[in-house]
Amino acid sequence: MDDLEIEASDLWKFGTGVLVVFLFMMIALTLIVSIFKGSFIHAAVVTYAGYDPTAYESMRIGKEKGLAIFGFNFILGSVTIIASLVLIELPTYLSGGDLYVIVPFTIIFVIFDIVLSCAMIAGNPAIITEEISALEAFKRSGKLCQKSVCAIFSSCLSFGILEILLSLALQYIGHEIHAIEYYAVFAIFRAIIFVMMLSLGSILTVVLYMTCRIKMENCTKQKLVEDLKLDTMPEQYVEMTDQNKVATAHNKQSKINDYFSPSTVTATKLPPNTEIV
């Protein structure tokens, strides 16, 4: 009996240690993903503002705001988990698995999750662009997205379908691979797909965020430049406004006039008694 108690105690300690290590690794991995997500969002916002982003600057902003993005997504995920426990697990337990109870509460949870996700889509870009905290991002995102939930839902639904199709394709390819030497190549390919989808998702959130800002606040490019604290804009990324178009046309006309002006035309001296035909 004593041996069994010792073995059970050792097994409990081992399980607890494995769980702690697993949670630590998940938190570290999520924090790294948050840093990269912040970097991708910063690069997308800077490009949207008309600037040429640099990898160093985007990574620096991602590291500075990575903890805030992690906190925002952690709170959002916790709210979703608590809602699933209250709206799905608890009714299922109390009703003894009655489908007439489970189905309506599941529908309620799906609607809640969709509305919450669409209303909070602007949280991460707001943290990067407006330098606000994770808690302030909830209020800010809700204010920006409150009148655009349907448009956001349609965009996220299309992107979600793309993610599902890619995931199914990767799972199918993984099951078809039997040679061990191909698993390393497949793992690298899967990591590339993950990074690509992460960057595309960040671009999508930035586009939706800016769409909501323009719709709700008439946000201009100059306002975005001020929020990002950017200095000068490279010429190749400057948008040609009407004033710039007029100035450019005036400069071209001035150059043409100067070129054909009498002061710039070199007179050619003809020999005497030359007949001009």
Secondary structure by P-SEA (a helix, b strand, c coil): caaaaaaaaaaaaaaaaaaaaaaaaaaaaaaaaaaaaaaaaaaaaaaaacccccaaaaaaaaaaaaaaaaaaaaaaaaaaaaaaaaccaaaaaaacccaaaaaaaaaaaaaaaaaaaaaacaaaaaaaaccccaaaaaaaaaaaccccaaaaaaaaaaaaaaaaaaaaaaaaaaaacccccaaaaaaaaaaaaaaaaaaaaaaaaaaaaaaaaaacccccaaaaaaaacccccccccccccaaaaaaaaaaaaaaaaaaaccccbbbbbbccccccc
